[in-house]
Amino acid sequence: MNRRSFLTSSSLVIGGLSLSSFVSSAYANETLKNKLVFNAENPLLLNFNENSLGMSQKAKLAIIDALPNAFRYPDDARSALISELGKEFKLSDKHITLGNGSSETIQAAVQFVANKAQKEGKAVQLIVPDPTFNYAELYAEPLGVKIVKVPVDSTMAFDLATMQKKAQEFDGISMVYLCNPNNPTAMLTPTAALTHWIKSAKENVFFIIDEAYAEFVSTPEFTSAIALVAEGYKNLIVARTFSKIYALAGLRVGYGVAVPDVISEVDVFVSIDNTNTAGAVAALASLKDKAYVEYSRKSIDVSRQMVVDALKELDIEYAPSHANFIFHKVKGDVKTYQNRMKDANIMVGREFPPAFGWSRLTLGTPEEMSYFVTTLKAFRAKGWI
């Protein structure tokens, strides 16, 4: 299969799925019922991978109910959330660390490994694919950690073989950051390949697996790396978040899953009381609200298919998406495309070097994506895309 045919194929075949199959749900957002109006003061935000549906109604009620006791410290709410997360993955409380978003979990993991290397008098490096979410790099640089970037291959997949070679050749401790599905490409790293590396890696390699978008994945090719934690592997931590499918980005709640020994080491670098009461109770209610999660996933499935159909019709290359965004090719300068979309009251993602000529598009509600598709086709009529 050549690169073009690979990038214009999608493993997400939704079949007969449509808005009518779930719009009657109790979780239907008002934006699906009313005509949306976008303007310069209220643009369509498709640039930060947020969930336009908004949080679960049960999460909102949980916050309201918790407000009278918000003058108390959040210990009880945090403990309840940790306990529920342990149950969710059939693990113990000691397998869970909470963070101010998953970004704090990533930061604490980087600090843990860097500190370990310093204590042992060893060199340390961070191996990352390129492009990818760059927070691990941002946290590692001030600590003097060497950053090793490994470009994705011609299909935009992670070059695991080269990353593994970089780790094997290094005389010190290697951290490996892998976002799966990856941001900004929304592509998956097959579980079999990743699992083989983690299981066969030497003791001087530690994996930070970022699964911020894992809840959107439906293909059997994917199994969460949390399964390896359950098997007792000590060379990884899995970072998760409530910002994406649960739509709690503004409340900053994330967590990490690892064996208890790793969690205790990582927690040393986590700020005390890092999860506020509102965030904790909202996350707990969201975790229990399975109907909302399913509704959120189906909404994205519909939105994704709408955009994929349009990209195919316009013969625009795109990477197969397993998340709530799509990485697609842009004709000409990406910044010009961004500005034209902004003029049309739509904010789209920036360019992610070294993937020049590509734009990351967040998937909003189906009605929002209908507005985007109409705009995209208008751009084609003008010869802009």
C-alpha positions as CSV (number, residue, x, y, z in Angstrom):
1,M,0.0,0.0,0.0
2,N,1.5,3.4,-1.0
3,R,1.6,6.4,1.3
4,R,-1.3,8.2,-0.3
5,S,-3.7,5.2,-0.2
6,F,-2.6,4.5,3.4
7,L,-3.3,8.1,4.5
8,T,-6.7,8.2,2.8
9,S,-8.0,5.1,4.3
10,S,-9.7,4.8,7.7
11,S,-10.2,1.7,9.8
12,L,-13.2,3.4,11.4
13,V,-16.1,2.1,9.4
14,I,-19.2,3.4,11.1
15,G,-21.8,1.8,8.9
16,G,-25.3,3.1,9.5
17,L,-24.3,5.2,12.5
18,S,-26.0,8.6,12.3
19,L,-27.2,11.3,14.6
20,S,-30.7,9.8,14.6
21,S,-29.3,6.7,16.3
22,F,-28.5,8.6,19.5
23,V,-29.8,12.2,19.4
24,S,-32.8,11.3,21.5
25,S,-30.5,10.4,24.4
26,A,-31.0,12.3,27.6
27,Y,-27.5,13.6,27.1
28,A,-28.2,15.4,23.8
29,N,-26.6,18.8,24.0
30,E,-28.6,22.0,23.2
31,T,-26.1,22.7,20.4
32,L,-27.5,19.7,18.5
33,K,-31.0,21.1,18.7
34,N,-30.5,24.8,17.9
35,K,-29.0,26.5,14.9
36,L,-25.4,27.6,15.8
37,V,-24.3,31.1,14.9
38,F,-20.6,31.8,14.7
39,N,-18.9,35.2,14.5
40,A,-15.6,36.9,15.3
41,E,-16.6,37.1,19.0
42,N,-17.9,33.6,19.1
43,P,-15.8,31.5,16.6
44,L,-16.1,27.7,16.2
45,L,-13.2,26.4,18.2
46,L,-11.7,23.4,16.5
47,N,-8.1,23.9,17.5
48,F,-7.5,22.5,21.1
49,N,-9.1,19.0,21.0
50,E,-11.7,20.0,23.5
51,N,-15.1,18.2,23.8
52,S,-17.8,20.6,22.5
53,L,-20.6,18.5,24.1
54,G,-19.7,19.9,27.5
55,M,-19.5,17.8,30.7
56,S,-22.0,15.2,31.8
57,Q,-25.1,16.6,33.5
58,K,-24.3,14.4,36.5
59,A,-20.9,16.0,36.7
60,K,-22.5,19.4,36.8
61,L,-24.9,18.4,39.6
62,A,-22.0,16.8,41.5
63,I,-20.1,20.2,41.5
64,I,-23.2,22.0,42.7
65,D,-23.8,19.5,45.5
66,A,-20.2,19.8,46.6
67,L,-20.1,23.6,46.7
68,P,-21.4,24.0,50.3
69,N,-18.4,22.1,51.5
70,A,-15.8,23.7,49.2
71,F,-14.3,25.5,52.2
72,R,-12.9,22.1,53.3
73,Y,-9.8,20.5,51.8
74,P,-10.4,18.0,49.0
75,D,-9.0,14.9,50.8
76,D,-12.3,12.9,50.8
77,A,-13.1,13.8,47.2
78,R,-9.6,12.9,46.0
79,S,-9.7,9.6,47.9
80,A,-13.1,8.6,46.5
81,L,-11.8,9.3,43.0
82,I,-8.6,7.3,43.5
83,S,-10.7,4.4,44.8
84,E,-13.1,4.5,41.9
85,L,-10.3,4.6,39.4
86,G,-8.7,1.6,41.0
87,K,-12.0,-0.3,40.7
88,E,-12.4,0.8,37.1
89,F,-9.2,-1.0,36.1
90,K,-9.5,-3.8,38.6
91,L,-6.5,-2.5,40.4
92,S,-5.8,-1.1,43.9
93,D,-5.8,2.5,45.1
94,K,-2.0,2.2,45.3
95,H,-1.9,1.8,41.5
96,I,-3.3,5.4,41.0
97,T,-1.8,8.9,41.2
98,L,-3.9,12.0,40.5
99,G,-2.6,15.0,38.6
100,N,-3.5,18.5,37.7
101,G,-4.5,17.2,34.3
102,S,-2.5,14.3,32.8
103,S,0.3,16.9,32.1
104,E,1.2,16.8,35.8
105,T,1.5,13.0,35.7
106,I,3.9,13.3,32.7
107,Q,5.9,16.0,34.5
108,A,6.2,14.0,37.7
109,A,7.2,10.9,35.8
110,V,9.9,12.8,33.9
111,Q,11.2,14.2,37.2
112,F,11.2,10.8,38.9
113,V,13.4,9.3,36.1
114,A,15.7,12.3,35.9
115,N,16.1,12.2,39.7
116,K,16.8,8.5,39.7
117,A,19.5,9.0,37.1
118,Q,21.1,11.8,39.1
119,K,21.2,9.7,42.3
120,E,22.8,6.8,40.4
121,G,25.3,9.1,38.6
122,K,24.0,8.1,35.2
123,A,23.3,10.0,32.0
124,V,19.6,10.4,31.1
125,Q,17.8,10.9,27.8
126,L,14.2,11.3,26.7
127,I,13.3,9.6,23.4
128,V,10.2,11.0,21.6
129,P,8.6,10.5,18.2
130,D,8.4,13.6,16.1
131,P,5.8,15.1,15.8
132,T,4.0,14.4,19.1
133,F,2.6,16.2,22.1
134,N,5.6,18.0,23.5
135,Y,5.0,18.4,27.2
136,A,7.4,15.7,28.2
137,E,10.1,17.5,26.3
138,L,9.2,20.8,27.9
139,Y,9.5,19.3,31.4
140,A,12.7,17.4,30.6
141,E,14.7,20.3,29.1
142,P,15.1,22.4,32.3
143,L,16.4,19.3,34.0
144,G,19.3,18.9,31.5
145,V,17.8,15.8,30.0
146,K,19.0,15.0,26.5
147,I,16.1,15.1,24.0
148,V,16.2,12.5,21.2
149,K,13.6,13.1,18.5
150,V,12.8,10.2,16.1
151,P,10.8,11.3,13.0
152,V,7.7,9.3,12.2
153,D,8.0,7.1,9.1
154,S,6.5,7.7,5.7
155,T,3.1,6.6,6.8
156,M,3.3,8.9,9.9
157,A,3.6,5.8,12.2
158,F,6.1,5.7,15.0
159,D,9.5,4.3,14.1
160,L,9.7,2.0,17.0
161,A,12.7,0.2,15.7
162,T,14.8,3.3,15.6
163,M,13.5,4.5,19.0
164,Q,14.4,1.1,20.4
165,K,17.9,1.3,18.9
166,K,18.5,4.7,20.4
167,A,17.6,3.3,23.8
168,Q,19.8,0.2,23.4
169,E,22.8,2.3,22.3
170,F,22.6,4.7,25.3
171,D,24.9,4.2,28.3
172,G,22.5,5.5,30.9
173,I,18.8,5.7,31.6
174,S,16.3,6.3,28.8
175,M,12.7,7.6,29.1
176,V,10.5,6.8,26.2
177,Y,7.4,9.0,25.7
178,L,4.7,7.6,23.5
179,C,1.3,9.2,22.9
180,N,-1.2,6.5,21.8
181,P,-3.3,7.6,19.9
182,N,-0.7,10.1,18.9
183,N,-1.2,13.9,19.0
184,P,-1.3,15.5,16.4
185,T,-1.8,12.6,13.9
186,A,-4.6,10.7,15.8
187,M,-2.9,7.5,14.7
188,L,-2.5,4.3,16.7
189,T,0.6,2.4,17.5
190,P,-0.5,-1.3,17.3
191,T,-0.6,-2.9,20.7
192,A,1.5,-6.0,19.7
193,A,4.5,-4.0,18.7
194,L,4.5,-1.7,21.7
195,T,3.9,-4.5,24.1
196,H,6.8,-6.5,22.7
197,W,9.2,-3.6,23.3
198,I,8.0,-2.9,26.8
199,K,8.2,-6.5,27.8
200,S,11.6,-7.0,26.3
201,A,13.2,-3.7,27.3
202,K,16.2,-3.6,29.6
203,E,15.9,-2.2,33.2
204,N,17.4,1.2,32.1
205,V,14.4,2.0,29.9
206,F,11.2,3.6,31.4
207,F,8.1,4.2,29.3
208,I,5.6,7.1,29.7
209,I,2.5,6.1,27.8
210,D,0.1,9.0,27.2
211,E,-3.4,7.6,26.6
212,A,-5.3,10.9,26.7
213,Y,-7.5,9.8,23.8
214,A,-7.7,6.1,24.5
215,E,-11.5,6.2,25.3
216,F,-12.2,7.2,21.7
217,V,-10.5,4.1,20.2
218,S,-12.8,1.3,19.0
219,T,-10.5,-0.9,17.0
220,P,-9.4,-4.3,18.3
221,E,-5.8,-3.3,17.3
222,F,-5.7,-1.3,20.5
223,T,-5.3,-2.5,24.1
224,S,-4.5,0.0,26.8
225,A,-1.0,-0.3,28.3
226,I,-2.8,-0.5,31.7
227,A,-3.0,-4.2,30.9
228,L,0.8,-4.4,31.3
229,V,0.5,-2.6,34.7
230,A,-2.0,-5.2,35.8
231,E,0.6,-7.9,34.8
232,G,3.1,-6.3,37.2
233,Y,5.5,-4.6,34.8
234,K,7.4,-1.9,36.6
235,N,9.0,0.0,33.6
236,L,6.0,2.1,32.7
237,I,3.4,4.6,33.8
238,V,0.2,5.3,31.8
239,A,-1.1,8.8,31.8
240,R,-4.9,9.4,31.4
241,T,-7.1,12.5,31.5
242,F,-10.7,13.7,32.1
243,S,-10.2,16.6,29.7
244,K,-11.1,14.8,26.5
245,I,-14.0,12.3,26.3
246,Y,-15.3,13.5,29.7
247,A,-15.1,17.2,28.7
248,L,-13.5,18.4,31.9
249,A,-10.6,20.3,30.4
250,G,-11.2,23.4,32.5
251,L,-11.2,21.5,35.7
252,R,-7.7,20.0,35.2
253,V,-8.1,16.4,36.4
254,G,-5.8,13.6,35.2
255,Y,-4.2,10.5,36.6
256,G,-1.5,7.9,36.2
257,V,-1.6,4.2,36.5
258,A,1.5,2.1,37.4
259,V,2.5,-0.5,39.9
260,P,2.5,0.7,43.5
261,D,6.3,1.0,43.7
262,V,6.4,3.3,40.7
263,I,3.4,5.3,42.0
264,S,5.0,5.9,45.4
265,E,8.2,7.2,43.6
266,V,6.2,9.4,41.2
267,D,4.0,10.8,43.9
268,V,7.1,12.4,45.5
269,F,7.0,14.9,42.6
270,V,3.3,15.5,42.5
271,S,2.0,18.7,44.2
272,I,0.0,18.2,47.4
273,D,-3.8,18.7,47.1
274,N,-3.4,19.0,43.3
275,T,-7.0,18.1,42.6
276,N,-9.7,20.5,43.7
277,T,-13.0,19.4,45.1
278,A,-15.1,20.5,42.1
279,G,-12.7,18.7,39.7
280,A,-12.6,15.5,41.8
281,V,-16.4,15.2,42.3
282,A,-17.0,16.0,38.6
283,A,-14.5,13.4,37.5
284,L,-16.0,10.8,39.8
285,A,-19.5,11.4,38.5
286,S,-18.3,11.3,34.9
287,L,-16.5,8.1,35.5
288,K,-19.7,6.5,36.7
289,D,-21.8,8.0,33.9
290,K,-21.3,5.3,31.3
291,A,-24.2,6.6,29.2
292,Y,-22.6,9.9,28.8
293,V,-19.3,8.4,27.8
294,E,-21.0,6.3,25.1
295,Y,-22.9,9.3,23.9
296,S,-19.7,11.4,23.7
297,R,-17.9,8.6,21.8
298,K,-20.8,8.2,19.3
299,S,-21.0,11.9,18.7
300,I,-17.3,12.0,17.8
301,D,-17.8,8.9,15.5
302,V,-20.5,10.7,13.6
303,S,-18.4,14.0,13.4
304,R,-15.4,12.0,12.2
305,Q,-17.2,10.3,9.5
306,M,-18.7,13.6,8.2
307,V,-15.2,15.1,7.9
308,V,-13.7,11.9,6.4
309,D,-16.5,11.8,3.7
310,A,-15.8,15.4,2.9
311,L,-12.0,14.9,2.7
312,K,-12.5,11.9,0.4
313,E,-14.9,13.9,-1.8
314,L,-12.4,16.7,-2.1
315,D,-9.4,14.2,-2.5
316,I,-7.6,15.7,0.5
317,E,-5.1,13.4,2.2
318,Y,-5.6,12.6,5.9
319,A,-4.3,10.3,8.5
320,P,-6.6,7.5,9.9
321,S,-8.1,9.0,13.1
322,H,-8.7,7.1,16.3
323,A,-9.2,10.2,18.4
324,N,-11.4,13.4,18.5
325,F,-9.3,15.1,15.9
326,I,-8.1,14.5,12.3
327,F,-4.8,15.4,10.8
328,H,-5.2,16.4,7.1
329,K,-3.2,17.9,4.3
330,V,-3.5,21.5,3.3
331,K,-2.9,23.0,-0.1
332,G,-0.4,25.8,0.1
333,D,0.7,27.6,3.3
334,V,-1.0,26.3,6.5
335,K,-0.9,29.7,8.2
336,T,-2.8,31.2,5.2
337,Y,-5.3,28.4,5.6
338,Q,-5.6,29.1,9.3
339,N,-6.2,32.8,8.7
340,R,-8.9,32.1,6.0
341,M,-10.7,29.8,8.4
342,K,-10.4,32.4,11.1
343,D,-12.0,34.9,8.7
344,A,-14.8,32.3,8.3
345,N,-15.1,32.3,12.1
346,I,-13.5,28.9,12.5
347,M,-10.3,28.3,14.5
348,V,-8.3,25.3,13.3
349,G,-5.0,23.7,14.4
350,R,-1.6,25.0,13.6
351,E,1.2,23.2,11.6
352,F,3.2,20.6,13.5
353,P,6.8,20.5,12.2
354,P,8.3,18.4,10.8
355,A,4.9,17.4,9.3
356,F,4.8,20.5,7.1
357,G,1.6,21.1,5.1
358,W,-0.7,19.4,7.6
359,S,-3.3,20.8,9.9
360,R,-4.9,19.2,13.0
361,L,-8.6,19.6,13.1
362,T,-10.6,19.0,16.3
363,L,-13.9,17.2,15.9
364,G,-16.7,19.2,17.4
365,T,-20.4,18.2,17.5
366,P,-22.0,16.9,14.3
367,E,-23.7,20.3,13.7
368,E,-20.4,22.1,14.2
369,M,-18.7,19.8,11.7
370,S,-21.5,20.4,9.2
371,Y,-20.6,24.1,9.4
372,F,-16.9,23.3,8.9
373,V,-17.6,20.9,6.0
374,T,-19.7,23.6,4.2
375,T,-16.9,26.1,4.7
376,L,-14.2,23.6,3.5
377,K,-16.2,23.0,0.3
378,A,-16.6,26.8,-0.2
379,F,-12.8,27.0,0.0
380,R,-12.5,24.4,-2.7
381,A,-14.8,26.4,-4.9
382,K,-12.4,29.3,-4.5
383,G,-9.4,27.2,-5.3
384,W,-8.0,27.6,-1.8
385,I,-7.7,23.9,-0.8
